Structure formats: C-alpha cells, structure tokens
Amino acid sequence: MLTVLRNRTYRHLFAAQVIALVGTGLATVALGLLAYDIAGARAGSVLGTALAIKMAAYVAIAPAIAAVAHRIPRRALMVGSDLTRAAVALTLPFVDQVWQVYVLIFALQAASAAFTPTFQAVIPDVLPEERDYTRALSLSRLAYDLESLFSPALAAALLAFTTYNWLFLGTVGGFLASAALVVSAVLPKPAPVREQPGGAYARATAGSRLFFRVPRLRALLFLNLAVAAASALVTVNTVVYVRDHFGRSTGDVALALGAYGAGSMLVALLLPRILDRVADRTVMLAGATLLTCVFVAVAVITGASAGGWRWPALLGGWAAFGAAASMILTPTGRLIRRSAPPEERTPAFAAQFSLSHAAWLITYPVAGWVGASAGLLAAVLVLGAIGLAAGAAATWLWPARDTDEAAHVHAGLAPGHPHLEDAVEVPGGWRHSHTRVSDGLHLCAAGAGTR
C-alpha cells in the first residue's frame, strides 16, 4: 500500500491531508472546551448547533465552489482554503459570544468544503493507474481513522502542559503546513472543462445531476445514508451507552470509539488486495448487508437486561460497524472516477461530499432525538430500519451487470469531432466503446446504456 508514497506529488498531498486532519482534530477538542467556557451547562446545545452548522456548510458550499472551481487553479483553491482555515482558527481564542462561535464555524467548514472535494478530484490525475488509486483511497481512509484516535490523545497530552487556547495555535500551524505542502507539490494539468449551458446554477448542480442520472451513483446515495445511520448511532450515542446503559467510566467512551476506528482501519488495510479481485459492487453491497446484521446484534445487546457479555459484545459491534462503513466508503472514489470524465470530477466529488453530509444531517438528529425521547433501543431500531431500507434501495438501483466498457452510437456528432477519434461509421452515426460516463455527449447516445 505504501508504494504510492513514492510518487512525490501524492506524498506531499497526502502529508498535507494528514496534517490538516490533525489540526482539525485539535480544534474539535478545543472548541468543546471553549463552548463550555462560554455557555457552561448549555455547552451541549452549542456544540449540537455548531455540528448542524458544519453539516449545512458542507451541503451548501461544496456545490457552489464546484460551480466556479474550473476558473480557479486547483493549487490556489486548496492553498486559499488552508489559509482561510488558519485565519479562522487564529481568531477562535478571542471569541466570547456564542454567535461568534457559529459564524466562525461556518467559515471554517466552508473552507473545508472547498478544500476536500478539490483534493479528492486531484488524486485520480496524480495516480492514473487504478491499482495505485485504490491504495491511495485506503491510505486516505486510514488517515481519517487514525486522526480520530490520535488527535484526542495528542490534545490530552498537550492540555497537561497548557491551556486549550494553545490547541487553536496547533490548528493554525497544521493548516499552514498543509498549505506549504500543497504549494510544494507539482500538480498535473487538469482536463479542459466544457462550459455548460444554464449558468452558475447549472454548474453548481452538475455533480448532483450526475449522481441522480447514473445508476451506480444513485446507489451510492443510499449507501451513504446506510453508513450515516450507523455512524450516527456510534457518534451520538456511544457516551450514553457507556455512561448510562452500562455504567462504565469515561475512559471506556474512548475505548468504544477506538473499536469503531479499529474495525474501519483493518478493512482499509485489507481492501486494496480484495478490490484487485472482487468488484466494487460486491464489496460495497456486502458492507451494507453487514451494517444491517450489526444493527440486529446491537438491538439484542441493547435490549438485554443484564450480563457481563454485553460490554465486549458492544465493542465487537462497534468494530463491525467500522468495518462495514469502510467497505462502503473506501471504494467510493473509484466509482466516481469511473462514472465522470476527468473534466467533471471536481463537481462529482463535490456532490459526493455534499450529499453524503446531507445524509448525516438527517441521521444525527434522529440518533439524538429518538435516543433521548424513546430510549436507546428505539434509536437502534429506527436507524437500523433506515440502514436496511437504504441498503435494499442501493441493491435494487445498482445493476448486477455494471461493466465499465459500453459500446454505443453517436448520432449527432459531426465527422472529425475529437470524441470520435476511434469511432467507426455505421448506419445512423458513429460507433465506439469506452469507459462508461454520463455527460452531455452521452445522454442521447443510442445503445450507450451509460451507467
């Protein structure tokens, strides 16, 4: 897996991603402490609102950035996003009002919504070979999981020697280092982008329309929802399980969350070799099936009245949730790369970023409100039903014979059109085959069956 780090450009970009993730993790810990200083007992509601603002920024800003991204050099867009995040983090220690927290969180997450899809769209150009790209996706998944374990531990170690305000300075340093690494990377020239009719709105919604048009991407929408159902239960209710349901110590909260991360990391390590032999559809739908099975197991654990087996069983369930989520999330970039031509990858990755967070925007409140009002078992059953329905919809929407090559006929293109370079003239147009895409040239291509 680590062989892809021999590529200097990818190595610098991956290091930028890791350092920025650590900075974000430090900011998350410091933000919780800041909220408590400002709001006291209302800190939970402040953080809940901040989380909702974060998701709303992701959902709204990523498509808007995609509409203008083709006019901005990719390096400038990523560096500008890092510098914006650094500037916002630098001002957070001076905040003394709740509304200021909300404004700065929106600005911080808006910059992240610009950086992340752009970064994701660059990597397929840096690593054009699918084998290398698959390993890069696994490394990225590992980076997210390791950050969730490493950043809180680093924050705890730093807080033993200093106040939380200094954590924000660590965040600033992380974003500045990320910007410097992006500047040092030599990025490949992006594919030229065709102007789309319809203005800014059409460009902003191009990625979303691609998702709703392509069957495998429509399936991905529902797989995102299935993952969001499981991750919402883990993220929102782990502390309730540990402290109230099992009566265990605060330290066991970290242990439970670590089990989820460990399951995800294990699968991320194994998937590159598996995906060399097994189709993405098989792996991802198996992940959705596993999610449903784990929900059933967690319902049994939650409903059991007593027994020393419940705590280790919950840790196993959380690890299985992490494994299933990684089975779905890790190959996602491969699906998008296969479904969108190079010039449309930035809007496509922006749509994935936006729409996947829209799923979390739905499931996070469900996990919290149902759990608080009707109990943990009700939350498990409701979220499990969402996961089951989403997995079933994905299976139905994703054709079993989803091949990457499609033979089709172009009836409306003039001879000499660049896209017809390898085409053969046939009655009614020009026939050729290539990887399935869904763009303006292929919406009406006879027999294309573009997926």
N, C-alpha and C positions, 0 to 999 in steps of 0.2 A: 504493500500500500504506500509506503513512504518513498517509493521510487519517483513518484510525481514531483516530489520536492526537489529533484534535480533540475527541474525547469525553473530558471532564475525568476522569471516573471511571476509564475504561480507561487513560488516560495515567498516572494515579497508580499504578494496579495494575501496569501494565507496567514502570514505573520501579522499583517495589518488587521485582518479579521479577528484573530485570536486576541490581540492586544486591545482592540476596541471592545470586544466582548467582556474582557476582564474589567475594563474601565466602566462599562455599563453595569456589571455586577456590583462593583464597589458603590456606584451611585445608587443602586437599588437599596442596599443596606443603609447608606447614609440618609436616603430620602425617608425611610421609615422612622429613623431617629429624629430627623428634622420635623416630620409630621407630628410626632409625639411632643416635641418641644413646643410647637405652635398650638396644637389642638388638644393635647392631653388625652382625656378619655375618648375624645372624638377622633383620635388618630386613625382608627379603623375605617371610619366613613370617609375620611380624607383620602386615604390610600385607595379605597374602593373607587372613589370618584376619579382619582388620578389614573387608575388602571383602565377605567372606562374611556377616559380622555385619550389614553395611549392607543387603545384599540380603534377609537374613532379617527384618530390622526392617521393610523395605518390604512384604514379603509378608505379614507377620503383623499389623502395626499398622494399615495403611490400612483393611482391612475392619472392625477393631474401632472405629476412630474413626468410620467411616461409620455404625455402629450407634447412636452417641449424637450424631452431628453435628446432627440435626434438633432437639435440645434445647438447643443452644448457638448463640448468634448467630454468624453467619459471620465478622463482623469480629473478635469476641472470640476465635474459634478461630484465625484467622490471626495476630492480634497475639500471642496467647499462645504460639503455635508459634515465632514470631520471637524473643520474649523468652526462651523456653526455649533456643533455639539459641544466642542471645547468651550466656546464662549458662554453658552447657556450653563454648563456645569460650573464655570468660574463664578457666575452670579448667584448660584443657589445658596452658598453660605450666608449671604446677606439678606435672604428672604425672611420676612417676619409676619406675612399675611398669607392666609390660605389661598386667596385668589391669585396671588403671585406664584404660588406653587403650581396651580393649574395652568397658568399661562406659560410658564417655563417648561412644564412637562409637555405641553402641546408642541412647543417649538423644538424641544429635544427629540421628540418622537417623529415629528415631521421631517427633521433632518435624517433620522434613521430610515424613514420611509423612502427617502431619495437615495440613500447610500446602498441599502441592501439589494433591491432589485437590479440596480446598475451593476453592482459587484457580481451578482449571480449571472447576469447576461454576458459579462466579460469572460468568465471562466471557460465556457464552451469554445470561445475563439482562441484562448490561450492553450487549451488542451483539446484539439480537434478529434483525437482518437477516442472512441467510446470507452475503451478499456481504461485509459488514463482518466477520463472524465468521471467514470464510475468511482474510481478510487478517490478522486477529489471530493465527490459527494459524500463518501463515507468519512473522509477526514473532517469535512465540514460538520457532519452530524456529531462526530466525536468532540469537536471543538465546543459545540453548544452544550453537550452533556458534561464535559469536563469543567466548563465555566460554571455550570450550576453547582458543582461540588467545590471547585477551587476558590471562586470569588468570596463566598461567605466565610470560608476558613481563613483566607487572606485578610478579609475585613476584621474578623475576630482577633487575629494576631496583631493587626495594626491598632485596633481600639485598645489593646492592652497598654499601649505606649502613648497614645494621642487621642484627641477628640475626633468626633465624626466629621467635623468640618474639613479635616485634612484628607478624608476619603474623597471628597469632591475634587481636591487638587490631584489626587491619584487618577481620577477620571479624566481630568483635563490633560494630564500627561499621557494617558492612554490614547486619547483621540489625536493629540498632536503627533505622537509616534506613529499612529496609523496613517495620518496624512503624509508624513515623511516617507513611509514605506511605499505608499501609492505613487508619490512623486518619483521615487527611485525605480519603479517598475516600468519597463518598456511595453506598452500595451499595443496589441495588434490593431491594425486599422479596421474600423467597423465596416460592415457591408453597407453600401449606399441605401438610403431609405427612400422609398417612393412616397410622394405626397399623397395623402388620402383625401378624397372629396368629403366635404361636410364640416370642415373647420376644426377648431380646437376640441369641440365635444366628440366628434368622430374619432380624433386621435386619442382622447382620454379614455374612450370606451372600446378602443380597438382590441386590447387584450382580453377584456371581459367578453366581447362578442366572439372572439376566437374560442374561448372556453365553452360558451354555450353552443357553438357550432360544431365542435369536434367531439365525437362520442367518447373517446378515451379521456378527454379533458372534462367533459361533463361528469364522467365517473369520478374523476379526481376531486371535483367539488364535493361530492358526497363522502369520499374517503377523508377529505379534510374535516368534514363535520363529525365523522366517526372518531377520528383522533381527538378532536376538540372535546367531545363528550368525555372520553377517558381522561384526558389531561386536566379538564376542569374539575373532575372528581378528585384527582390527586392534588392539584394545586390548591384548591379552595378548602377541601375537607380533611386533608391529612392531619392538620393540627387538631381538628375536632375528634377524629378517630383516636389519635394518640393520647390527648389530654383528657377528654371526657369519656369516650367509649371504652378505652382500655385502662385509663387512669395511670398512664405511664409518664415518664419525665420529659422535660423539654428537649433533652438531648436526643430522645428517640424520634422526634419530629425530623431532625436531620438524617437519622438512620433510615427512616421510611422514604424520604425524598431521595436519599442516596441509592436505595434499592431500585427505584424507578430509573434513575440515571444509569445504574449499572446494567440493567436489562437492555436499555437502549444502546449503550456502548458495546456490549457483547455482540449484538446483532449488527451494528455498524461495522465492526471488525470482520465479521464473517461474510457479509453480503457481497463484497466485490467478487469473490470466487464463485459464490452462488449465482450471481447475475450473469456471469460468463456462460452459464449452462442453462439457467432457468429464465423464462420470460418474465418481464416486469409484471404483467397482468397476474400471473400465478402467484408471485411473491406478495404483491400488494393486496390481492383479494384474500390470500391466506392470512395476512395481517388483520384484515377486517373481521374475518371469522374468529381469529384468536381473541380479538377485543371482545366480541360477544360472549365467548366462553368464559373469559375472565370476569366479565360483569356478572355472570351467573354465579361464579365461585365467590366473588366479593359479596353478593347478596346473601349467600349461605353464611359466610363469615359474619356479616353484619347482623343477621337475624338470630344467630346462635346466642343463647343466653349466657353460657359460661364455657370454660375450657381453656387450658393453657396452650392448646394448639392454635388458637385464633391469631395470636400476635405473629408467630413465624409464618402462618398461612397468609396473613395480610402482606407481610414483606414479600412473600413469593408472588402474590397477586400484583403488587405494585411493580415488581421486576418484570412480570409477564406483560403488564400494561406498557412498560417502557420498550420491551422487545417488539410488541405488536406495532406500536407507534413508529418505531424505527423501520420496520419492514415496509410501512407505507410511505414515510417521509423521505427516506434516503433515495429511492429511485425517482422521486418526483422530477428532479431536474432533467433526467433522461427523457421522460415523457414530453416535457415542454420543448426540449431541444429537437425531438423528432417531429413535433406537431407544428412548429413555427419555423419559417425560413429565417436565416440569420438576421435580416433587416427588421424582423418583427419580434426578436427575442426580448428586447427590453420591455415593450408593452406586455408581452406574455408573462414574463417573470413578475412584473409589477402587478398584473392581475392576480397571479397566484398569491403574492404577498398580501394584497388587499382582501381577496375573497377568503383566504384561509383565516385571516384575523377576524373577518366578519363572522365566521363560524364560532370562534372563541367569544366574540361579543355576545353571541346567543347563549352559549353553554355556561360561561362563567356566572351570569346572574341566575341561571337555572340551578346550578350547583349550590350557590349560596342561599337563594331564597327558599328553594324546596327543602334543603337540608335544615335551615333554621326553623321553618314553619311546620314541617311534617316529619322531620327526622331523617337520619342518615339512610335508612333502608328505602324510604320513598325517593330520596335523591338518586340512589343507585338504580332503582327500578326505572325512573324517568329517563335518566341519562343512558341506561342500558337500552331502553326502547329506542331512543334517538340513534344510538350506535347501530343497533340491529337494523332499523329501517334504512339508515344511510348505507350500510354495507350491502343490503339487499338491492337498493337502488343502483349502487355502483356496479354490482354484478350484472344486473339487467341492462344497464346502459353501455357497458364495455363489451363490444363484440368479441366472441371467443376467437374468431379468425381475424385478429387485428395485426395484419402484416405491415411491414414498413414500406414495402415497394408496391406501387399501384400503377398499372397500365391505364392510360386514358387518352382521350382525343380532345384536342383544342380546335374548336370550330370557328372561332372569331379572330384569331391572330393572323397578321399579315406575314407572308413569306419573308424570311430574313430577321424575324423577331429574335432577340437574344435568347429567349427561353426555348426556342425551337432548334437550338444548335444540333441536338442529337435526335431530332424527331424525323419520322418517315411520313411522307404524304400518303394519305388514304382517302377514300371517298368520304367527303364531309369534313375534312380537316387534316390535322397533323397528329400522329400517334407517337407516344414515347412513354417511358416509365421512369419513376424516380421515387425517393422517399416521400411519403405522404405529407402534404402540407395543406393548409386551408387558408388561402389568401385570395386576393382579387382575381388572380389568373385562373384559379381552380374551382371557384364556386360553381361555375357553369360548365366545367369540362365534362363532356359526355363520358360516362363509364368510369369516372375517376374514383368514385367511392371514397373520397378523401376522408380520412379519419383523424 
